[in-house]
Amino acid sequence: MFAWLAVASALAMGPSAPQDDPNTDPVAQLPSVMVDGRPLAEQARSFVAAATEGPRHRSLARWETPICFGVANLKADAAQALIDRMAKVAVSLGVETQAPGCKPNLLVIAAHAADAEAVVRRAIDRSEFDFRPARGGTDRGRAALEAFASSTAPVRWWHVSLPVEVRTGGPALLLDGEGLMGPAFGAPGAFGEAAPVLTVRVDSLSRTRSTVRNDLMRVIIVVDADQAAAVPFPALADYIAMVGLAQIDPEAEVGDAPTILNLFNADASQPTRRMTDWDAAFLISLYEARSNPASLNHQEHDIGRRLARVLQSGESAAD
């Protein structure tokens, strides 16, 4: 996994965690206050729908297998601080993490602005299977992959998820190079954009649950170190943790929601510099919600309802 990691290491970057100047007195600023007359549950559902996006016709995925964190092109102390923060958030959600020396399935790569696109394109050329292991159902498609490669955002990300059979945990579709008789049946890309699906046994019919769930299996995050240097390192780490643990839409417009997703939004009425209670409640709700909803619409309503409940109960105090 991530056989192309060597292409990024040639950059030999080493940005360290930005430090605040102790001789500079902070300027006190009162945050903007936005009044939203909608019920909290409605606000929560709107946020879930606006902030997230998975593969077409699929429910949102989450980590069900242990995460192995990898960081390339950061100094050791900054890389460890980033891994520690991501791991802390993951563990708080009940997600297991792997020990050092594992093969990364959540990889963060730092690159200078002038090199970032070339790094991504070389990675895709070297092993497109890492980014699109099937022609449908595991990612947001070829157009989205091109947008990922050409993006100029301070942080860009690519999620790969796998539909699995709830009863057995086995894949619920064929990956590239696999066939009904095994990998020798075909070659990567042989099925075109619409790969054949495996037959999934249906033990019972339900309007509230599916026989298939979607698991995150790989996340690639690329950080433009030049642009990211404008924000505090702890805030950047929280932002990366958020997009690494949930299928956040790269084009999400979350409006006035008090979320770390507005970190790079200069027009946000509620700019944030840390993961908020709202963010923590969203992640808790995502990981507590049914993993095999009948539809994405059912899942969004479930997560939104839980998000409102967690916020009202005060269970989501961000750490």
C-alpha positions in Angstrom: 0.0 0.0 0.0 1.2 3.5 -0.9 4.0 2.0 -3.0 4.5 5.5 -4.5 5.5 7.1 -1.2 9.1 7.5 -2.5 8.1 10.1 -5.1 7.2 12.6 -2.4 10.2 12.1 -0.2 12.5 13.7 -2.8 11.2 17.1 -1.8 13.1 16.9 1.5 10.9 19.5 3.2 11.1 20.2 6.9 8.6 22.7 8.1 8.3 22.8 11.9 5.3 23.6 13.9 4.8 27.4 14.0 5.3 29.0 17.3 3.6 32.0 18.7 5.7 35.0 19.6 5.7 35.4 23.4 6.6 39.0 23.1 3.5 39.9 21.2 0.4 40.8 23.1 -2.7 39.3 21.5 -5.4 41.6 20.4 -8.7 40.9 22.0 -11.4 40.4 19.4 -15.1 39.6 20.0 -16.4 36.8 17.7 -19.2 37.6 15.3 -22.6 36.3 16.5 -25.0 34.8 14.0 -28.6 34.1 14.9 -30.1 31.2 13.1 -33.8 30.8 13.8 -34.0 27.2 12.6 -34.3 24.4 15.1 -31.0 22.8 16.0 -31.9 19.5 14.5 -32.6 21.2 11.2 -29.3 23.1 11.3 -27.5 19.8 12.1 -29.0 18.0 9.2 -28.2 20.8 6.8 -24.6 20.8 8.0 -24.2 17.0 7.5 -25.6 17.3 4.0 -23.5 20.3 3.0 -20.2 19.2 4.6 -20.0 15.6 3.5 -19.7 13.7 0.2 -18.9 10.1 -0.6 -19.0 8.0 -3.8 -22.2 8.4 -5.8 -25.1 6.4 -4.5 -23.1 5.3 -1.4 -23.6 6.1 2.2 -20.8 7.8 4.2 -17.9 5.6 5.1 -15.9 5.6 8.4 -12.9 3.8 9.7 -13.8 0.2 10.8 -10.2 -1.1 10.5 -7.2 0.2 12.5 -5.6 3.3 11.1 -1.9 3.5 10.3 -0.8 7.1 10.2 2.0 8.2 7.9 3.5 11.7 7.4 6.0 12.6 4.7 8.1 15.7 4.3 7.7 17.2 7.8 10.4 17.4 10.5 10.2 14.6 13.0 8.8 16.7 15.8 6.0 18.3 13.6 5.2 14.9 12.1 4.9 13.3 15.5 2.7 16.1 16.8 0.4 15.7 13.8 0.2 11.9 14.3 -0.4 12.3 18.0 -3.3 14.7 17.4 -4.9 12.5 14.7 -4.6 9.4 16.8 -6.1 11.2 19.9 -9.2 12.1 18.0 -9.4 8.7 16.4 -9.1 6.9 19.7 -11.8 9.1 21.2 -14.2 7.8 18.5 -13.3 4.2 19.3 -11.1 3.8 16.2 -8.1 1.6 16.7 -4.6 2.8 15.6 -1.6 0.7 14.6 1.9 0.8 16.0 4.8 2.6 14.4 6.3 0.7 11.5 2.9 -0.2 10.0 2.0 0.4 6.3 0.1 3.8 6.2 -3.5 3.8 5.1 -3.9 7.5 6.1 -1.0 9.4 4.6 -0.3 13.1 4.9 2.2 14.6 2.5 3.6 18.1 2.7 4.7 19.9 -0.5 5.6 23.4 -1.6 2.9 25.1 -3.7 5.0 24.8 -6.9 5.5 21.1 -6.4 2.2 19.8 -5.0 0.4 19.1 -8.3 3.4 17.3 -9.7 3.7 15.2 -6.6 0.1 14.1 -6.9 0.2 13.4 -10.6 3.3 11.3 -10.2 1.6 9.4 -7.4 -1.4 8.7 -9.6 0.6 7.7 -12.6 2.7 5.3 -10.5 -0.2 3.6 -8.8 -3.7 4.7 -9.9 -5.1 1.6 -8.0 -4.3 3.4 -4.7 -6.6 6.2 -5.8 -9.3 4.3 -7.8 -9.3 0.6 -6.9 -12.6 0.1 -8.7 -14.4 2.0 -11.5 -17.3 2.8 -9.2 -18.3 2.6 -5.6 -14.9 3.3 -3.9 -14.3 7.0 -4.7 -15.9 10.1 -6.2 -14.8 9.4 -9.8 -12.3 10.4 -12.4 -13.4 14.0 -12.7 -13.0 14.4 -8.9 -9.6 12.8 -9.1 -8.5 15.4 -11.7 -9.9 18.1 -9.4 -7.8 16.7 -6.6 -4.7 16.6 -8.7 -5.1 20.2 -10.0 -6.4 21.8 -6.7 -4.6 24.8 -5.3 -6.3 24.5 -1.9 -4.1 24.7 1.2 -5.2 21.2 2.1 -6.6 18.7 -0.4 -7.7 15.1 0.2 -8.8 11.9 -1.4 -10.8 9.2 0.3 -11.1 5.6 -0.9 -13.8 3.5 0.7 -14.9 -0.1 0.2 -18.4 -1.4 0.3 -18.3 -4.5 2.4 -20.9 -7.2 3.3 -22.1 -6.5 6.9 -22.5 -10.2 7.6 -19.1 -11.4 6.5 -17.0 -8.2 6.2 -16.0 -9.2 2.7 -15.9 -6.9 -0.3 -19.3 -6.2 -1.9 -17.8 -5.3 -5.3 -15.0 -6.4 -7.5 -11.8 -4.4 -7.5 -9.7 -3.7 -10.6 -7.8 -6.8 -11.7 -10.2 -9.1 -9.9 -12.8 -11.4 -11.4 -15.2 -14.0 -10.2 -12.4 -16.5 -10.4 -9.7 -14.3 -8.8 -7.2 -11.6 -9.8 -6.1 -13.5 -12.9 -9.5 -13.1 -14.5 -8.8 -9.5 -15.5 -6.4 -6.6 -15.4 -6.6 -3.1 -13.8 -9.2 -1.1 -15.7 -10.4 -4.0 -17.7 -14.0 -3.5 -16.7 -14.1 0.2 -17.8 -16.0 2.7 -15.6 -18.7 0.2 -14.4 -17.1 -2.8 -12.7 -19.4 -5.8 -12.1 -20.6 -6.2 -8.6 -20.4 -9.3 -6.4 -23.6 -11.0 -5.5 -24.5 -10.1 -1.9 -26.6 -12.5 0.1 -29.7 -10.9 1.5 -30.8 -12.5 4.8 -33.7 -10.1 5.4 -35.3 -7.2 3.8 -35.5 -3.9 5.8 -36.4 -0.3 5.1 -34.0 0.9 7.8 -30.8 -1.0 7.1 -28.7 -2.4 4.2 -26.8 -5.6 3.9 -23.8 -3.5 2.9 -21.8 -0.8 4.8 -19.0 1.4 3.5 -15.6 1.4 5.2 -12.8 3.8 4.7 -9.7 2.0 3.5 -7.3 4.7 2.4 -7.0 8.5 2.8 -4.4 10.7 1.0 -4.0 14.3 2.3 -1.7 16.8 0.6 -0.8 19.9 2.4 0.5 23.0 0.6 3.1 24.0 3.2 3.4 27.6 1.9 -0.3 28.3 2.3 -0.7 26.3 5.5 2.0 28.3 7.2 -0.5 31.1 7.6 -2.5 29.2 10.2 -1.4 27.9 13.7 0.0 24.4 13.5 -2.5 23.0 16.1 -5.4 24.3 14.0 -3.9 22.7 10.9 -3.6 19.4 12.8 -7.3 19.6 13.8 -8.3 20.4 10.3 -6.4 17.4 8.9 -7.8 15.1 11.6 -11.4 16.2 10.6 -10.9 15.5 6.9 -9.0 12.3 7.6 -11.7 10.7 9.7 -14.8 11.8 7.7 -15.6 12.0 4.1 -15.7 15.8 4.0 -16.6 17.4 0.6 -13.6 19.4 -0.7 -16.1 22.0 -2.1 -18.2 22.1 1.1 -19.7 25.5 2.0 -20.8 25.2 5.6 -21.9 28.8 6.0 -22.0 30.0 9.6 -21.5 26.7 11.3 -18.9 26.9 14.0 -16.5 24.4 12.5 -12.8 23.9 11.9 -13.7 23.4 8.2 -13.8 27.3 8.0 -10.1 27.4 8.9 -9.1 28.6 5.4 -12.4 30.5 4.8 -11.5 34.2 5.0 -15.2 35.2 4.7 -16.4 32.9 7.6 -18.4 34.8 10.2 -17.1 32.4 12.8 -13.5 31.7 12.0 -12.0 28.9 14.1 -8.6 27.9 15.3 -9.4 24.6 16.8 -11.8 21.7 16.5 -15.0 22.9 18.0 -17.7 21.2 20.1 -19.8 21.2 16.9 -17.0 19.3 15.1 -16.6 16.8 17.9 -20.3 16.2 18.0 -20.4 15.6 14.3 -17.6 13.0 14.5 -19.2 11.3 17.5 -22.5 11.2 15.6 -20.9 9.8 12.4 -19.2 7.0 14.3 -22.3 6.2 16.5 -24.8 6.2 13.6 -25.9 3.0 12.0 -23.1 1.8 9.7 -25.4 0.2 7.2 -28.3 2.7 6.6 -30.9 2.0 4.1 -29.9 5.1 2.1 -27.7 8.2 2.3 -30.8 10.2 3.1 -31.5 8.0 6.1 -27.9 8.3 7.3 -27.8 12.1 7.0 -31.0 12.3 9.1 -29.6 9.9 11.7 -26.3 11.7 12.0 -28.1 15.1 12.1 -30.5 13.9 14.8 -27.6 12.6 16.9 -25.5 15.7 16.3 -28.3 17.9 17.7 -28.7 15.5 20.7 -25.0 15.5 21.5 -24.8 19.2 21.3 -27.8 19.7 23.6 -26.4 17.1 26.1 -22.9 18.7 26.3 -21.2 15.4 25.6 -19.1 16.9 22.8 -16.7 19.2 24.7 -13.8 19.3 22.2 -10.3 18.6 23.6 
